[in-house]
Amino acid sequence: MTALSLTAGCDTSGGGRDDGRGADQGERRSPDQSASGSGPVLAVKIDNVRQARPQTGLGAADIVYVEQVEGGLSRLMAVYATELPEAVGPVRSARESDLELLRQFDEPTLAFSGAQRKLLPLIDGAPVDAQPPGATSGAYYRGNDRPAPHNLYLRPDRLVPEAPGADALTTGFRYGAAPAGGTADTSETVRYPAARFTFTWSKSRDGWLVEQDGTPTTTTDGERPAPATVVVQYVRIRESDFHDSLGNRTPYTETVGSGKAKVLRDGRAWEADWKRAEADDGTEFTTGDGSPLNFAEGQVWVVLVKAP
């Protein structure tokens, strides 16, 4: 078991063409993911404090990004391309660094509960279809199972009529056979100042069971997410120009550039390098000798953490 100690700051309110975004001929993008359908991916900002758990619709996501936010907590961004659940939530607010992260997708639909007032013009000017409550009739509703603000849910089909298919996942991720090497590794723990994630390999699920703050992660349907691949991606984190209602500066997570990563799949771990030269590029992951690092077919969790 490896513990990764990180510093962070949540709001209290694969296959690649030359640009790293597509799939080489003969390589599968992901398991059972049809290339049919059209349109953008749906990205949903999901609350991740204790009061927001268990979440709804998390298991259907193709990619789950774990982001650092204020107060040493975390927030999730779930990306949907091959399946749309009936509901997703609780939905929470957007951050400035979400806009950079989402540039690797082609004009994605972004569902969020709102944003800091000064950030709204940046969201309006970004190449995203911004969908806060009120933008589309009937897209959001309040649940009665928990108090606000942890009870806002999204009906995805009101924003995206059908799943666009795997070709909308222009992330640069490659899927396929595991690379040579790696080390046996069945448990990894990632620590933020006020949050902790543990990923434990489950041979029976062929994935990594997720635990948060010492409690197994479940969804409202009783299932435990078990991503086939977990990526611990080390990035630069700096203060943004925005702050929360308490005056705390919002961390800005830089996802354009290059750095180190650890990739978990098949009960093993690989030290990796990542590179995303431009905001419109996907993110490429390679082994020490520069070879592409394939992910296991299935859901991917990307944990964005501060580089040592």
Stockholm file with secondary structure:
# STOCKHOLM 1.0

chainA/1-308         MTALSLTAGCDTSGGGRDDGRGADQGERRSPDQSASGSGPVLAVKIDNVRQARPQTGLGAADIVYVEQVEGGLSRLMAVYATELPEAVGPVRSARESDLELLRQFDEPTLAFSGAQRKLLPLIDGAPVDAQPPGATSGAYYRGNDRPAPHNLYLRPDRLVPEAPGADALTTGFRYGAAPAGGTADTSETVRYPAARFTFTWSKSRDGWLVEQDGTPTTTTDGERPAPATVVVQYVRIRESDFHDSLGNRTPYTETVGSGKAKVLRDGRAWEADWKRAEADDGTEFTTGDGSPLNFAEGQVWVVLVKAP
#=GR chainA/1-308 SS CEEEECCCCCCCCCCCCTTSSSCCTTCCSSTTCCCCCCSCCEEEEECCSGGGCSBBSGGGCSEEEEEECGGGCEEEEEEESSCCCSCBBCBCCCCHHHHHHHTTSSSCEEECSCCCGGGHHHHHHSSSEEECTTSSTTSEEECSSSCTTTTEEECGGGTCSSCCCGGGCCSCCCBSSCCSCCEECCEEEEEETTEEEEEEEETTTTEEEEEETTEECCBTTSCCCCCSEEEEEEEEEEEEEEECTTSCEEEEEECSEEEEEEEEETTEEEEEEEEECSTTSCCEEECTTSCBCCBCSSCEEEEEEECC
#=GC SS_cons         CEEEECCCCCCCCCCCCTTSSSCCTTCCSSTTCCCCCCSCCEEEEECCSGGGCSBBSGGGCSEEEEEECGGGCEEEEEEESSCCCSCBBCBCCCCHHHHHHHTTSSSCEEECSCCCGGGHHHHHHSSSEEECTTSSTTSEEECSSSCTTTTEEECGGGTCSSCCCGGGCCSCCCBSSCCSCCEECCEEEEEETTEEEEEEEETTTTEEEEEETTEECCBTTSCCCCCSEEEEEEEEEEEEEEECTTSCEEEEEECSEEEEEEEEETTEEEEEEEEECSTTSCCEEECTTSCBCCBCSSCEEEEEEECC
//
